[in-house]
Amino acid sequence: MKINKLNRRLKIYDIELSPDNYCGHVEERKELCTVWAEVRPPAYRDMIASGSATEEETLEVNIRARKTKIVRGMMAEFTGTAGTYTVMHVDDISRRDMVTLVLKREEPGI
């Protein structure tokens, strides 16, 4: 991986459930890490072939491998831009030096 391709700051959050005063729970985001990332749009040819092509905005993101475990369902935000993404897939097996994340953009809340 070339270092100069890691040109975007990405914050990754873990979602924790905390009890509220009404016998329910509240989701709280806890910052897990901030990393440099290389952002690539997904290969649409592969998505169409697999039948998973939709109008959802997804991105492939490469980051350096790290000891902090990133799993599906965590949240991510790029520094300096609006929008929240959900981690849909984590590929940390293919290479030892990097991790590929597939992120799906979340619709803003109403």
N, C-alpha and C positions, 0 to 999 in steps of 0.2 A: 504494500500500500504506500502510495506517495503522500507524504505529509502535506504538500501544498494543495491536495484535493480536499483535505479536511478544512473546509472554509465556513462552516455554519456552527453556531453554538446551539446545543440542544440540552434542555433540562428534562430530566426524566423523574416522574413522580410515582410513588407507591400510593395506593388508595387504602386508607384505614377506616374501619367502621367503628364509630364511637357511640355509646348509648346517649340518647337525648332524654329530656325530662318527661316525655310522653310515651314511654315504653317502646320506642322505636330506635332508629339509629340514624346517624348523620355521617355522610362520607366526608373524610378529611384527606386532603392531599399532603403528603410528606415528601419533600424533595429528597430524592435518592442520590442523584449525581448530576453534574453538568459536564458535558463532553463536547469535543469537536467532532463534526460529522461531515460526511460527503453525502449529498442528497442527489438521488437519481429518480426520474420518473420510472414507473414500472414498464416492463416490456409488454406492450399490449398484444403483440402477436402470441406470446405465451398465454396471456390471460384469455384471449378469444379461443385458442386451441383447447384450453382446459375447461371452457364454459363458465369461467368466473368473471367475465367482463361485465362491469356494471358502470353506472355513472358516478359511483362514489369516488372521491378524491383519495387516492392512495399514493404513497411514496415509498421508495426503497432507500434506506439510510445505512451507510457503512460507518461504524465507529471502531476505535481500537478495542481489542479484547480487554476485559477488566474482571477483577475478582467479584465485583458487585453483580449479583444475579439479576438480570432483567428478564421478566416473564410476560407472557400474554396478559392483557388486561390493564397493564400500567398505562399511565398517561404521559404525554410528551408535549413540549412547547418549544418553538424556536425563539431564541432571544431576539427581541426587537420587532417581532411580528405578532399579529393577532391570530388566534386560532389554536385549538387544542386538538391533539391527535391521540388515538388509542393504539397501543402496540397490539397488532394482530398476529404477528409471527416473529419468532426469534430464531435465526440460524447461527448458532455458535459452534457448530460441529465441522463445517466445511474447511475452515482455516483456523490456524492457531493464533494469528496476529490480529484478526478482525472479527466483528460480529455484524451481521446484516439484520436490520429490523424492517418489517413492513408496517407502515403506519397508515391508519385511516383517519381522515379528518372528521371531527365531530361537528354536528350541526349546532349552532348557537342555541342556548336555552331560550324558552319563551317566558 
